[in-house]
Amino acid sequence: MTARTAAVPHGRLVMIAALAFATLAMTFAQTPAHAEDGSEVTWSVQPSSPDGPDGRTEFDYHVAPGTTISDWVSVSNFSAQPATFRVHGADATTDYDTGAFTLVGADEASVDAGAWTSIDSGAAVCADTDDEAEAACAQAIGTEITLQPGSRADLPFTITVPQDATPGDHAAGIVASFRSTAVDGTGSAVNVSQRVGTRIYLRIDGPLNPVLDIRGTVSGYDGSWNPIGGGIARVGFDLANSGNVRLSATPSARLTGPFGIDLGTVTLPSIKNLVPGGTTHVTAEFAGVPPLILLFADLTVVPAAAEGAASADVAPAPIGASTVAWAIPWSLLGVLAVIAGAIWASVWWRRRAQRRLTADLVEYTEQVLALARSTQIHPTNESEPMR
């Protein structure tokens, strides 16, 4: 198969652009890049036929080990100037912070479905050498195309599944990378690479083992300066897909105090399409929580079949974990300490004043007695003269 190019008719440009951005919303976030002359460069990547985009929003295959898949991908340049793109496959992963579907870095070589994907007979695999050589190779695989303004290229690609490919789900993406030069905050020129892509979901025949794990639970409490006000309790954990089936999940957290005092339940946004081997961090916050010394968090994750998964897929049972946080009422203890200090100071001052008064009375009494002794009149024995 050979690549095919075509102009994008002006009347179809807006429609295809809208479709492209709708597709991108389901794949990777995209903003227009800028060429070195400052002009915007906007492009899309879509599943295709030899004659152009065919309406699919992603590539989805179910095959046996050793299968070679042949298909087409379309890259469209909606810009007002020519643009050069590098089109290649890349392994998919899960963004740790957001849980979103994403790809390995541009300087990281793929080792799974991305390495099985060859665009227009271009290189797909990097030799396992040192990190510097691997990074250079990762940025050179695939095929490079230059598209005129408003034009499109329909590229053939193959996915060669190894005979020893592990059963279950494998995820990747086909991306078109655009490189430009920008100036950083120090005034230095830096190379910028922006990528737009479409997803590949690949299921290999064999036993399926859908498993999610809760790992690394953490918890904490930030009290309020108001001694009678509530603080913020935080709970976090890692949700890992340790099985071989991509899954979605809905996490929730319930917070209680001593003796089972109910402090609320938070249901968190669902995590979509957590790929095998992927891990994301989940956090929950509870506001207005009184400092009850100890807080107990019960975590629950309800797995579900991933979007677009086979109807026969069965999600595993809900999983749970728990964690404990200290919620010391420091501000209240501070107020109590001040009150206790004031009471102690008052008692100490009264005792001190009483001791001083007693000492003053004793001293006054001694002075009065001494004065009395010094002024006492003693009797005399004088004789009366005779007449």
Beta strands, then each sheet from edge to edge (+ up, - down):
strand 1: 4-7
strand 2: 33-34
strand 3: 40-41
strand 4: 43-49
strand 5: 52-53
strand 6: 59-63
strand 7: 68-77
strand 8: 83-94
strand 9: 101-103
strand 10: 117-119
strand 11: 143-147
strand 12: 151-160
strand 13: 168-183
strand 14: 189-204
strand 15: 212-222
strand 16: 231-241
strand 17: 247-256
strand 18: 262-267
strand 19: 271-274
strand 20: 279-289
strand 21: 293-305
strand 22: 319-327
sheet 1: 1+ 12- 7+ 4- 5+
sheet 2: 1+ 12- 10+
sheet 3: 2+ 3-
sheet 4: 6+ 14+ 13- 8+ 9-
sheet 5: 6+ 14+ 13- 8+ 11-
sheet 6: 15+ 16- 20+
sheet 7: 18+ 17- 19+
sheet 8: 18+ 17- 21+ 22-
end
